[in-house]
Amino acid sequence: MKKQFLFLVSLIALFAACNSASSNEDNLVAVDINDFLEKIKYHPGDPFIETFKKSEFFKLSGLEDHVVETANGTILSIPKGAFRDKDGQIVEKEVTLEVTDIASLEEQIQSNISGQHKDKVLKTGATLFINATADGQQLAFNKKNPVYVATKLQTELKDALIFEGIRNPEGEMQWLAPVKPKQFLIPVDLEELDFLPFNFALTAQKNLPFRNYTVATKQLLDSLYYSFGAEYPRQHSMEETPSGPNSSFKFYQLPSEDDHAFDSLITCTGIDPSAIKTIKEAPFAQTLIATKAFEKRMRYLHFAKEQAALEVYIQNLDWDMARCDEKVAQILGKGSAYQTQFKAFARENLGNIKDVPPSVKLLGDYYSKQLKKTRNQLVQLKKALDKDLETKAALAQKKRADYQKILYKRAEYRLDKFGFKLEKMGWIRIAEAIKPLEKFDLEIQVKHGEKYDRVLVYAVDKRISSIFAFKSSDKTLFREGYQGDPFLLYNKMQEAEAIVVAYKGKEVFYDKATFTVTPVIRVQLAPQIITPTMLNATLHKMESGYEHFNSIKVDLAYQAAFYAEELRRKQLKSDLAFVAPLRRIALPCSYFLHND
């Protein structure tokens, strides 16, 4: 028995234009013979032949685009190359298009097109019979260049479906194979769409604060995510630690082993952040990219970690969303856990933006050029930032080396004043040099030292115009000096001074105490607030005639630089700790350690 096909068309879209035709040489396809069975509205003897709605016929050229309208107001937009013959060739000659447009309730009753799907009664919105022939030969639609249909619904339908109809000799309809009609996509403001990976924003918010941010603003999230574009793709051996330098910077410490990285092979897959930055630009505002439907797909593209899948949507902005979904499912393949999801998306049968301009095809080239430009900008920015970090680290190291020289000069100067010539630093030689001197136990305690940001303590020997800098682990108890100047020398019962300069925020505190050198010396200092100007004047007066390397003011300047470097490193460490989990989300990587 021959089958007749009616199409129950609901909403406004049956097919949406996806592509343009090209030459037959490029468009030969394998055909389904069932597509070329003669299409008949009804069988001979159908009891409703006399009252059945009459068909309308249109003569079309296969070489031209056409828009035809039925008496009931249904519009068919037919691109050139819309039909194929039984050999798979695109039809370029004259085509006869037959359309039966059944709209009103009266027409439905007279044509008896009502019916059921399984056990459900159908509420009809519109019904069409569409057929095309050339020279009396049955044609089939070119699925690569579909016909667009817009029809008026006679009744409002909440969940409309398109059914394929079969009419039996008794004039009864059976409706099969329901699919959702293609729907226009509605563009929204690109700024309202979230194309970031799942959990990216939540992770950022969870790990705040970050610098001056206490809320993960859209600007912050976008900036963080796009910055990873400079690292995409990462598939090489790394010689820099992903965790960054040791946050503790002490000028008297050599660089820690933590400042160096293990050698590792890193492989990263995922969506290129530079691509996301590019499609968030104005030229894509009236494309399928700027839709909630694409936003939904973007989340799963991140899960699938396949850049080529994203490119399908970007490089084919004139396609229906459903066609893009099908292509993505093919690219992902059965090995992907997300192929099923994109097949489900394809079944939603979403179209494109209404009246999408032909110029969207040009955006594919624009995207490629802009992506390259964006990547280059991000890479150059990262190089500039890396260079800045290297410069600051190098300056800090130079500052460290300069200060070590100052400490050495202090030690040399002090030993020389006590009658010892310091020719070489070393524990044994120094120990032998100071052996004749009396030993003493000096401990300087700073009251509430822990409440200050920095506490700097010095011992001053006015007799020889010498200073000695102390260090402490708790900013309260000071008992030892730095590596370059570790030993304090005094004569028995001589007088000396202990000085403290402390900082809290922008405030400065100062205190001084005189002590006599005895076997056991305990000094208490209670810093009092002082203006920077007054402190400078006090130290200037006290250090009159002192060598540059024996100046507390000079030492304070070095200590300020070291503190700034330590804060910088702590900030860098904090930044890297904040960014690390975001990087793992944006650029999921696998680390393979190897030993040579």
C-alpha positions as CSV (number, residue, x, y, z in Angstrom):
1,M,0.0,0.0,0.0
2,K,1.3,3.4,-0.9
3,K,1.6,5.9,2.0
4,Q,0.3,9.4,2.0
5,F,1.9,12.0,4.2
6,L,0.3,14.9,6.0
7,F,2.2,17.2,8.2
8,L,0.5,18.6,11.3
9,V,2.4,21.9,11.7
10,S,2.3,23.7,15.0
11,L,3.7,27.0,16.1
12,I,5.5,28.9,13.3
13,A,8.4,26.7,12.2
14,L,8.5,23.4,10.4
15,F,12.0,23.7,8.9
16,A,14.5,26.5,9.2
17,A,17.0,27.4,6.5
18,C,20.4,26.0,7.3
19,N,22.7,26.2,4.3
20,S,22.9,27.4,0.7
21,A,23.0,25.2,-2.3
22,S,26.1,24.6,-4.4
23,S,26.9,22.6,-7.5
24,N,25.6,19.1,-8.1
25,E,29.1,17.8,-8.3
26,D,29.5,18.7,-4.6
27,N,26.0,17.6,-3.6
28,L,25.6,14.0,-4.7
29,V,24.3,12.0,-1.8
30,A,23.0,8.5,-1.1
31,V,19.2,8.6,-1.2
32,D,16.4,6.7,0.7
33,I,14.1,5.1,-1.9
34,N,11.2,5.6,0.5
35,D,11.5,9.4,-0.1
36,F,10.6,8.9,-3.7
37,L,7.4,6.9,-3.3
38,E,4.5,8.8,-4.8
39,K,2.8,11.1,-2.2
40,I,-1.0,10.9,-2.3
41,K,-3.4,12.9,-0.3
42,Y,-6.0,10.2,-0.2
43,H,-6.9,6.9,-1.8
44,P,-9.5,6.5,-4.6
45,G,-12.8,6.0,-2.9
46,D,-12.0,8.1,0.1
47,P,-15.4,9.1,1.5
48,F,-14.2,12.7,1.9
49,I,-12.9,13.3,-1.6
50,E,-15.8,15.6,-2.5
51,T,-15.3,17.9,0.5
52,F,-11.5,17.5,0.9
53,K,-9.6,20.8,0.9
54,K,-8.3,21.5,-2.6
55,S,-4.6,21.7,-3.2
56,E,-2.7,24.8,-4.4
57,F,0.0,24.4,-7.0
58,F,3.1,26.6,-7.5
59,K,5.6,26.5,-10.4
60,L,9.2,27.1,-9.1
61,S,12.6,27.2,-10.7
62,G,15.2,25.0,-9.0
63,L,17.8,27.7,-9.7
64,E,16.1,30.5,-7.7
65,D,14.9,31.3,-4.2
66,H,11.2,31.5,-3.8
67,V,8.7,32.6,-1.2
68,V,5.1,31.4,-1.8
69,E,2.0,32.0,0.3
70,T,-1.2,29.9,0.4
71,A,-4.7,31.3,0.5
72,N,-4.8,30.6,4.2
73,G,-1.7,32.6,4.8
74,T,0.9,29.9,5.2
75,I,4.3,31.1,3.9
76,L,6.9,28.7,2.5
77,S,10.4,30.0,2.0
78,I,12.1,27.8,-0.6
79,P,15.8,28.3,-1.3
80,K,17.4,27.3,-4.5
81,G,18.6,23.7,-4.4
82,A,15.8,22.7,-2.0
83,F,15.0,19.4,-3.8
84,R,16.8,16.3,-5.0
85,D,15.8,13.7,-7.6
86,K,16.0,9.9,-7.2
87,D,19.7,10.0,-8.3
88,G,20.6,12.3,-5.5
89,Q,21.1,15.3,-7.8
90,I,19.9,18.7,-6.8
91,V,17.0,19.7,-9.1
92,E,17.7,22.8,-11.1
93,K,14.7,22.6,-13.5
94,E,11.1,23.6,-13.0
95,V,9.5,22.1,-9.9
96,T,5.8,21.7,-9.2
97,L,5.0,22.3,-5.6
98,E,1.6,21.1,-4.3
99,V,0.4,22.5,-0.9
100,T,-2.9,21.6,0.9
101,D,-3.3,24.1,3.7
102,I,-6.1,22.9,6.1
103,A,-6.7,25.6,8.8
104,S,-10.2,26.2,9.9
105,L,-12.3,23.8,11.9
106,E,-14.7,23.5,8.9
107,E,-11.8,22.5,6.7
108,Q,-10.6,20.0,9.2
109,I,-14.1,18.4,9.4
110,Q,-14.6,18.3,5.7
111,S,-11.2,16.7,5.1
112,N,-11.5,14.5,8.2
113,I,-7.9,15.1,9.3
114,S,-8.6,14.7,13.0
115,G,-7.2,11.6,14.6
116,Q,-5.2,10.2,17.5
117,H,-1.7,9.5,18.4
118,K,-1.6,6.2,20.3
119,D,-4.5,6.7,22.8
120,K,-4.4,10.5,22.9
121,V,-6.7,12.8,21.0
122,L,-4.9,15.5,19.1
123,K,-5.7,19.2,19.4
124,T,-5.0,20.4,15.9
125,G,-3.3,23.7,15.3
126,A,-2.6,23.5,11.5
127,T,-2.3,20.8,8.9
128,L,-0.3,20.8,5.7
129,F,0.1,18.4,2.8
130,I,3.3,19.2,0.9
131,N,4.6,17.5,-2.2
132,A,7.0,18.3,-5.1
133,T,7.5,16.8,-8.5
134,A,9.5,17.6,-11.7
135,D,8.3,16.2,-15.0
136,G,5.9,14.0,-13.1
137,Q,8.7,12.4,-11.1
138,Q,8.6,12.4,-7.3
139,L,11.2,14.6,-5.6
140,A,12.5,14.7,-2.1
141,F,13.6,17.5,0.1
142,N,17.3,18.4,0.1
143,K,18.0,18.0,3.9
144,K,21.0,20.1,3.7
145,N,19.0,23.1,2.4
146,P,15.6,22.8,4.0
147,V,12.4,24.6,3.3
148,Y,11.2,27.1,5.9
149,V,7.4,27.1,6.7
150,A,5.5,29.7,8.8
151,T,1.9,29.0,9.4
152,K,-0.9,30.5,11.5
153,L,-2.3,28.4,14.3
154,Q,-6.0,28.3,14.6
155,T,-5.8,27.3,18.3
156,E,-3.2,28.0,20.9
157,L,-1.0,25.0,21.6
158,K,1.1,24.8,24.8
159,D,3.4,21.8,23.8
160,A,3.1,21.6,20.1
161,L,4.5,18.7,18.1
162,I,4.8,17.9,14.4
163,F,3.3,14.6,13.3
164,E,3.8,12.5,10.2
165,G,0.4,11.4,8.9
166,I,-0.9,8.2,7.2
167,R,-4.4,8.2,5.7
168,N,-6.0,4.8,5.1
169,P,-8.5,4.0,2.3
170,E,-11.4,4.7,4.7
171,G,-10.3,8.3,5.0
172,E,-9.0,7.9,8.6
173,M,-5.8,9.5,9.8
174,Q,-3.1,8.0,11.9
175,W,-0.5,10.4,13.3
176,L,3.0,9.1,13.9
177,A,6.6,10.1,14.7
178,P,6.0,13.3,16.6
179,V,8.9,15.8,16.8
180,K,9.1,19.2,18.3
181,P,8.7,22.0,15.7
182,K,11.8,24.1,15.1
183,Q,11.6,27.2,17.3
184,F,13.2,30.6,16.7
185,L,16.0,31.4,19.1
186,I,15.6,34.6,21.0
187,P,18.8,36.7,21.4
188,V,19.5,38.3,24.8
189,D,22.2,40.6,26.0
190,L,25.5,38.8,25.8
191,E,26.4,40.3,29.2
192,E,23.5,38.4,30.8
193,L,24.9,35.0,29.6
194,D,27.2,32.9,31.6
195,F,29.7,31.0,29.4
196,L,32.1,30.1,32.3
197,P,32.8,26.5,33.3
198,F,30.5,24.9,35.9
199,N,31.6,25.7,39.4
200,F,34.0,28.5,38.3
201,A,32.0,31.3,39.9
202,L,31.2,29.3,43.0
203,T,34.8,28.3,43.6
204,A,35.9,31.9,43.2
205,Q,33.3,33.1,45.7
206,K,34.2,30.3,48.1
207,N,37.8,31.3,48.2
208,L,37.4,35.1,48.6
209,P,38.7,37.5,49.5
210,F,41.0,38.1,46.6
211,R,43.0,41.3,46.7
212,N,40.3,44.0,47.2
213,Y,37.4,41.8,46.2
214,T,35.0,40.4,48.7
215,V,32.4,39.5,46.1
216,A,33.0,37.6,42.9
217,T,31.8,40.2,40.5
218,K,31.2,39.5,36.9
219,Q,34.1,41.7,35.9
220,L,36.4,39.7,38.3
221,L,35.2,36.3,37.1
222,D,35.6,37.2,33.4
223,S,39.0,38.7,33.9
224,L,40.2,35.7,35.8
225,Y,38.8,33.2,33.3
226,Y,40.1,35.1,30.2
227,S,43.6,35.3,31.7
228,F,43.9,31.5,31.4
229,G,43.7,32.0,27.6
230,A,47.4,32.9,27.7
231,E,48.1,29.3,28.9
232,Y,46.0,27.5,26.4
233,P,46.9,24.9,25.3
234,R,49.5,23.6,27.8
235,Q,51.1,20.5,26.5
236,H,54.8,20.7,27.3
237,S,57.4,20.2,30.0
238,M,57.2,22.8,32.7
239,E,60.2,24.1,34.6
240,E,58.4,26.6,36.8
241,T,56.4,25.7,39.9
242,P,52.7,26.1,39.6
243,S,52.5,27.1,43.3
244,G,54.8,30.1,43.0
245,P,57.7,31.2,45.2
246,N,58.1,30.9,48.9
247,S,56.0,33.7,50.4
248,S,58.6,34.2,53.2
249,F,61.4,36.6,52.1
250,K,64.2,37.0,54.5
251,F,67.3,38.7,53.2
252,Y,69.5,36.5,55.4
253,Q,68.0,33.3,54.0
254,L,69.1,31.7,50.8
255,P,66.4,30.9,48.3
256,S,64.3,27.9,49.4
257,E,64.0,24.7,47.4
258,D,60.3,25.5,47.3
259,D,61.2,28.3,44.9
260,H,62.0,25.7,42.3
261,A,59.7,23.3,40.5
262,F,59.7,19.7,39.8
263,D,59.9,18.8,36.1
264,S,56.6,17.6,34.9
265,L,54.8,16.9,31.7
266,I,51.5,18.7,31.6
267,T,48.6,17.9,29.3
268,C,45.6,20.2,29.3
269,T,42.3,19.9,27.5
270,G,39.2,22.0,27.6
271,I,37.6,25.0,26.0
272,D,39.9,27.9,25.1
273,P,39.1,30.9,27.3
274,S,40.2,33.2,24.4
275,A,37.4,31.7,22.3
276,I,34.9,32.6,25.0
277,K,36.2,36.1,25.2
278,T,36.0,36.5,21.5
279,I,32.3,35.3,21.1
280,K,31.3,37.6,23.9
281,E,32.0,40.6,21.6
282,A,29.4,42.7,19.9
283,P,29.5,41.1,16.4
284,F,28.0,37.9,17.9
285,A,25.1,39.8,19.7
286,Q,22.5,38.8,17.0
287,T,23.5,35.2,16.5
288,L,22.6,31.9,18.1
289,I,25.6,32.4,20.4
290,A,23.6,35.2,22.2
291,T,20.9,32.9,23.4
292,K,19.9,31.0,26.5
293,A,19.9,27.8,24.5
294,F,23.6,28.2,23.6
295,E,24.4,29.1,27.2
296,K,22.9,25.8,28.2
297,R,25.0,24.0,25.7
298,M,28.1,25.9,26.7
299,R,28.0,24.2,30.1
300,Y,28.2,20.8,28.6
301,L,30.9,21.8,26.1
302,H,33.0,22.6,29.1
303,F,32.2,19.2,30.5
304,A,33.1,17.5,27.2
305,K,36.4,19.5,27.1
306,E,36.4,19.5,23.3
307,Q,37.3,22.8,21.6
308,A,36.3,21.4,18.1
309,A,32.8,21.0,19.4
310,L,32.5,24.7,20.3
311,E,33.9,25.6,16.9
312,V,30.9,23.9,15.3
313,Y,28.5,26.5,16.6
314,I,30.9,29.4,16.0
315,Q,31.8,28.5,12.4
316,N,28.2,27.6,11.4
317,L,26.2,30.5,12.7
318,D,23.8,30.2,9.8
319,W,22.9,26.6,10.7
320,D,20.0,25.6,12.9
321,M,21.0,24.9,16.5
322,A,19.7,21.4,16.1
323,R,22.0,20.7,13.2
324,C,24.9,22.0,15.2
325,D,23.9,19.8,18.1
326,E,23.9,16.7,15.7
327,K,27.3,17.6,14.4
328,V,28.7,18.0,17.9
329,A,27.3,14.6,18.9
330,Q,29.2,13.1,15.9
331,I,32.4,14.9,16.9
332,L,32.2,13.7,20.5
333,G,31.6,10.1,19.4
334,K,30.5,7.2,21.5
335,G,33.6,7.4,23.7
336,S,32.3,10.6,25.2
337,A,30.0,10.6,28.2
338,Y,28.3,13.7,26.7
339,Q,27.4,12.5,23.2
340,T,23.9,11.5,24.6
341,Q,23.4,14.9,26.0
342,F,24.0,16.6,22.6
343,K,21.7,14.1,20.9
344,A,19.1,15.1,23.4
345,F,19.7,18.7,22.5
346,A,19.3,17.9,18.8
347,R,15.9,16.4,19.5
348,E,14.8,19.7,20.9
349,N,14.8,20.7,17.2
350,L,15.8,24.3,17.8
351,G,16.2,26.6,14.8
352,N,18.1,29.8,14.6
353,I,17.5,33.5,15.2
354,K,14.5,34.8,13.2
355,D,15.6,36.6,10.0
356,V,19.3,35.7,10.7
357,P,21.3,37.8,8.2
358,P,23.4,36.1,5.6
359,S,26.4,38.0,6.8
360,V,26.6,35.7,9.9
361,K,28.6,33.4,7.6
362,L,31.4,36.0,7.6
363,L,31.6,35.8,11.4
364,G,33.5,32.5,11.1
365,D,36.4,34.2,9.5
366,Y,36.1,37.2,11.9
367,Y,36.2,34.8,14.8
368,S,39.3,33.1,13.6
369,K,41.2,36.4,13.1
370,Q,39.9,37.9,16.4
371,L,40.7,34.7,18.3
372,K,44.3,34.8,17.1
373,K,44.4,38.5,18.0
374,T,42.9,37.9,21.5
375,R,45.3,35.0,22.2
376,N,48.3,37.1,21.2
377,Q,47.1,39.9,23.4
378,L,46.7,37.6,26.4
379,V,50.0,36.0,25.8
380,Q,51.8,39.3,25.6
381,L,50.1,40.5,28.7
382,K,51.2,37.4,30.6
383,K,54.7,37.8,29.3
384,A,54.7,41.4,30.6
385,L,53.4,40.3,34.0
386,D,56.0,37.5,34.2
387,K,58.7,39.9,33.2
388,D,57.6,42.3,35.9
389,L,57.6,39.5,38.5
390,E,61.1,38.5,37.4
391,T,62.3,42.1,37.6
392,K,60.9,42.5,41.1
393,A,62.5,39.2,42.2
394,A,65.8,40.2,40.8
395,L,65.7,43.6,42.5
396,A,64.9,41.9,45.8
397,Q,67.9,39.6,45.3
398,K,70.1,42.5,44.6
399,K,68.8,44.3,47.7
400,R,69.6,41.1,49.6
401,A,73.2,41.0,48.3
402,D,73.7,44.7,49.0
403,Y,72.5,44.3,52.6
404,Q,74.8,41.3,53.1
405,K,77.7,43.6,52.2
406,I,76.6,46.2,54.7
407,L,76.4,43.5,57.4
408,Y,79.8,42.3,56.5
409,K,81.2,45.8,56.7
410,R,79.6,46.3,60.2
411,A,81.2,43.1,61.4
412,E,84.6,44.0,59.9
413,Y,84.4,47.5,61.4
414,R,83.5,46.3,64.9
415,L,86.2,43.6,64.9
416,D,88.7,46.0,63.7
417,K,87.8,48.5,66.5
418,F,88.3,45.6,69.0
419,G,91.8,44.9,67.6
420,F,90.9,42.0,65.3
421,K,91.5,41.9,61.6
422,L,88.7,40.2,59.8
423,E,90.1,38.7,56.6
424,K,87.7,35.8,56.0
425,M,84.3,35.0,57.3
426,G,83.9,31.6,59.0
427,W,82.9,30.2,62.3
428,I,86.3,28.9,63.3
429,R,88.3,32.0,62.5
430,I,85.8,34.3,64.2
431,A,85.6,32.1,67.3
432,E,89.3,32.2,67.7
433,A,89.3,36.0,67.2
434,I,86.8,36.8,70.0
435,K,87.9,34.1,72.4
436,P,89.8,36.6,74.7
437,L,86.6,38.7,75.2
438,E,84.3,38.3,78.1
439,K,81.0,36.6,77.3
440,F,77.7,38.1,78.1
441,D,74.0,37.1,77.7
442,L,72.0,40.0,76.2
443,E,68.3,39.7,75.8
444,I,66.1,42.6,74.7
445,Q,62.3,42.3,75.2
446,V,59.8,44.6,73.4
447,K,56.5,45.1,75.2
448,H,53.5,43.9,73.2
449,G,55.8,43.4,70.2
450,E,53.4,41.0,68.7
451,K,50.8,43.7,68.0
452,Y,53.1,45.5,65.6
453,D,53.5,44.8,61.9
454,R,57.3,45.2,62.2
455,V,59.7,45.5,65.1
456,L,63.3,46.4,64.5
457,V,65.8,46.4,67.4
458,Y,69.3,47.7,67.4
459,A,72.2,47.9,69.9
460,V,74.3,51.0,69.6
461,D,77.9,51.3,70.8
462,K,78.5,55.1,70.8
463,R,82.1,54.5,71.8
464,I,83.0,53.2,68.4
465,S,80.0,54.5,66.4
466,S,78.7,51.0,65.7
467,I,75.3,49.5,65.4
468,F,74.2,45.8,65.7
469,A,70.8,44.6,64.2
470,F,68.8,41.9,66.0
471,K,66.3,39.5,64.6
472,S,63.4,37.7,66.3
473,S,60.9,35.0,65.5
474,D,58.1,36.6,67.5
475,K,58.7,40.4,67.4
476,T,59.0,40.3,71.2
477,L,62.3,38.6,72.2
478,F,65.5,39.6,70.6
479,R,68.7,37.6,71.3
480,E,70.6,37.1,68.0
481,G,71.9,38.9,65.0
482,Y,71.9,38.2,61.3
483,Q,74.1,35.8,59.3
484,G,76.3,38.5,57.9
485,D,76.9,40.1,61.3
486,P,76.2,37.5,64.0
487,F,78.4,38.5,66.9
488,L,78.1,41.5,69.2
489,L,81.3,42.6,70.9
490,Y,81.5,44.7,74.1
491,N,84.0,45.4,76.8
492,K,83.1,44.5,80.3
493,M,81.0,47.2,82.1
494,Q,80.9,49.5,79.2
495,E,77.6,51.4,78.4
496,A,75.5,50.8,75.3
497,E,72.0,51.6,74.1
498,A,69.1,49.5,72.9
499,I,66.8,51.0,70.4
500,V,63.5,49.8,69.0
501,V,61.6,51.2,66.0
502,A,58.2,49.6,65.4
503,Y,55.5,50.0,62.8
504,K,51.8,49.4,62.7
505,G,50.0,50.5,59.6
506,K,51.3,54.1,58.9
507,E,52.1,54.8,62.5
508,V,55.7,54.7,63.9
509,F,56.8,53.8,67.5
510,Y,60.1,54.4,69.2
511,D,61.9,53.7,72.4
512,K,65.5,53.7,73.7
513,A,67.2,52.3,76.8
514,T,70.8,52.5,78.1
515,F,72.4,49.4,79.6
516,T,75.7,48.3,81.2
517,V,77.5,45.3,79.9
518,T,77.4,42.6,82.6
519,P,77.4,38.8,82.3
520,V,73.6,38.8,82.1
521,I,71.8,41.8,80.5
522,R,68.0,42.1,80.3
523,V,66.5,45.2,78.6
524,Q,62.9,46.2,78.4
525,L,61.7,48.5,75.6
526,A,58.1,50.0,75.4
527,P,57.6,51.7,72.0
528,Q,55.8,55.0,72.1
529,I,54.3,56.7,69.1
530,I,56.5,59.2,67.2
531,T,56.1,61.1,64.0
532,P,58.3,60.0,61.1
533,T,59.8,63.5,61.1
534,M,60.7,63.4,64.7
535,L,62.2,59.9,64.3
536,N,64.3,61.0,61.4
537,A,65.6,64.0,63.4
538,T,66.3,61.8,66.4
539,L,68.3,59.3,64.4
540,H,70.0,62.0,62.4
541,K,71.3,63.6,65.6
542,M,72.3,60.3,67.1
543,E,74.2,59.0,64.0
544,S,76.1,62.2,63.3
545,G,79.6,61.1,62.2
546,Y,78.6,57.4,61.7
547,E,79.6,55.5,58.6
548,H,76.9,54.8,56.1
549,F,76.8,51.1,56.9
550,N,76.4,51.9,60.6
551,S,73.3,54.0,60.1
552,I,70.0,52.9,61.6
553,K,68.2,55.1,59.0
554,V,70.0,53.2,56.3
555,D,69.1,49.9,57.9
556,L,65.5,50.9,58.3
557,A,65.3,51.7,54.6
558,Y,66.6,48.2,53.8
559,Q,64.2,46.6,56.2
560,A,61.3,48.5,54.6
561,A,62.3,47.2,51.2
562,F,62.5,43.6,52.6
563,Y,59.1,44.0,54.3
564,A,57.6,45.3,51.0
565,E,59.1,42.3,49.2
566,E,57.7,39.9,51.8
567,L,54.2,41.4,51.5
568,R,54.5,41.2,47.7
569,R,55.4,37.5,47.9
570,K,52.6,36.8,50.4
571,Q,50.2,38.5,48.0
572,L,51.6,36.5,45.1
573,K,51.3,33.3,47.1
574,S,47.7,34.2,48.1
575,D,46.9,35.1,44.5
576,L,48.3,31.8,43.2
577,A,46.4,29.9,45.9
578,F,43.2,31.6,44.9
579,V,43.8,31.1,41.2
580,A,45.0,27.5,41.3
581,P,41.6,25.8,41.7
582,L,40.1,28.1,39.1
583,R,42.9,27.1,36.7
584,R,42.1,23.5,37.2
585,I,38.5,24.2,36.3
586,A,39.3,26.3,33.3
587,L,42.1,24.2,32.0
588,P,41.7,20.7,33.4
589,C,45.2,19.1,33.3
590,S,46.9,15.8,33.9
591,Y,50.4,15.8,35.5
592,F,52.8,13.1,34.7
593,L,56.0,13.3,36.8
594,H,59.1,11.8,35.4
595,N,62.6,11.4,36.6
596,D,65.7,11.5,34.5
